[in-house]
Amino acid sequence: MSVGNLVLGSLFKVVLYSYPA
């Protein structure tokens, strides 16, 4: 697992949290 995957997951999480808002 590379760091890019972690960053992508974090970004996706933020978007998911901001979308329903």
Residue, then its C-alpha position, 0 to 999 in steps of 0.5 A: m500500500s502506498v501513501g497515495n492510496l491513503v491520501l486518496g482515501s482521506l480525500f474521499k472521506v472528506v468529500l463524502y462528509s461534505y457532500p451530504a452537508 
